[in-house]
Structures are given as structure tokens and as C-alpha cells.
């Protein structure tokens, strides 16, 4: 049994908004007892995160019968969020909906664009089908999706969350678009 995560990515938060929104979300979750406000060594890959609080089950689905074993990592900064070691099999153009298989010949163009976006905040890939230059965050992905943003809430070894939790996050994030990715290592 490995470690798994769910990460909620705010697709609309700017670099300037991300720290304020992160504080708002963590403050609200701590006030409800879902997480603790203090940070401890409780997440993978970061020195600290927010451990589960006494009310962790408030937004958990009913099919969970033990407490989360790790905490919440909050990411503020330009990040390509992904589902772990698995990568998408194809990128789908939002202009023409053509799927580009991410095989050996296509993947380097997307990988380079992801790196450029991470470094600069802007990068595009020309769609092989329609020729449009599409910003890398605008592509959609099959199988193992990617999400690009400045703010993410990564819950390690937590239960699935209810639709009410998704609605709460949306309200706390000023109605921004969010996506939830999950994966494991």
C-alpha cells in the first residue's frame, strides 16, 4: 500500500492572490477543525504541512473507516500539478478537440513548454491538427491529467472529499475554477 494524494488546484489565482487565498482556506479549515493551524512534519516532499484536526471527517465521504495518516501541503507558486509518476497519454486541443498522443515525438514539445511555463509563466504548443498556438495551461489531458496554477491544496492519505467540500473551497477561493487531481506514489 503506497501513499496517495488529492490536490485541489485553483486555476484562476494569480501569483499575488495565492498567499492570501491560501491563508483564508487554511484558516477556515482550521476553524472547523478539519486541519490544525500549526504546521508539523506531516506531508511528503515538504518540510511541513497542516496535520488532520479533530474534525477531519467533516467533509469525508462515508466509505472511510480510519483517520488520515498525513496532512495538508499548501503550494503557492507557479506549479504544474500532476497525478504522480503516470503521465497523460494524450493532450487535447481546446480549439479543435483533436487528441495528440504524447509519444516519443510529441512529448518533448509539451515537456519543454511545461518547463518554459514554469520558468516564465507563459508557453504555447502548436496543435498538430489545427495549427493554433495553444497556451500550455489551456490544453486538456487524458488519463493522468495535469493542472497549472499558483495555488494548490494537497491532502496526503486522506479520504475522498464530499461535494460540500468542493463547494466550500470554491466559495473560499472567490468562486475560482478548481480541479481535483489524485494520484499515488
URKA-V971477 format. One record per backbone hydrogen bond with DSSP energy under -0.5 kcal/mol. CO is the residue of the C=O (numbers start at 1). NH is the residue of the N-H. Records with the same first field share a line. If there is no record, write none. Layout:
CO=NH ; NH
//
This chain:
3=185
4=157
5=183
6=155
7=9 ; 181
8=153
9=11 ; 179
10=150 ; 151
14=18
15=19
17=21
18=22
19=23
20=24
21=25
22=26
23=27
24=28
25=29
26=30
27=31
28=32
29=34 ; 35
30=33
33=55
34=53
38=51
40=42 ; 49
42=71
43=46
49=40 ; 51
50=72
51=36
53=56
55=58
56=59
57=60
59=162
61=64
71=73 ; 156
72=50
73=75 ; 154
74=76
75=152
79=81 ; 149
81=147
83=184
89=102
90=142
91=93 ; 100
92=140
93=97
98=93
99=101
100=91
101=103
103=107
104=108
106=109 ; 110
107=111
108=112
109=113
110=114
111=115
112=116
113=117
114=118
115=119
116=120 ; 121
117=121
123=136
125=134
127=131
132=127 ; 134
134=125
135=138 ; 139
136=139
140=92
142=144
143=145
147=81
149=79
150=77
151=10
152=75 ; 154
153=8 ; 155
154=73 ; 156
155=6 ; 157
156=70
157=69
160=61
162=165 ; 166
163=167
164=168
165=169
166=170
167=171
168=172
169=173
170=175
171=174
173=176
177=11 ; 12
179=9 ; 181
181=7
183=5
184=85
//
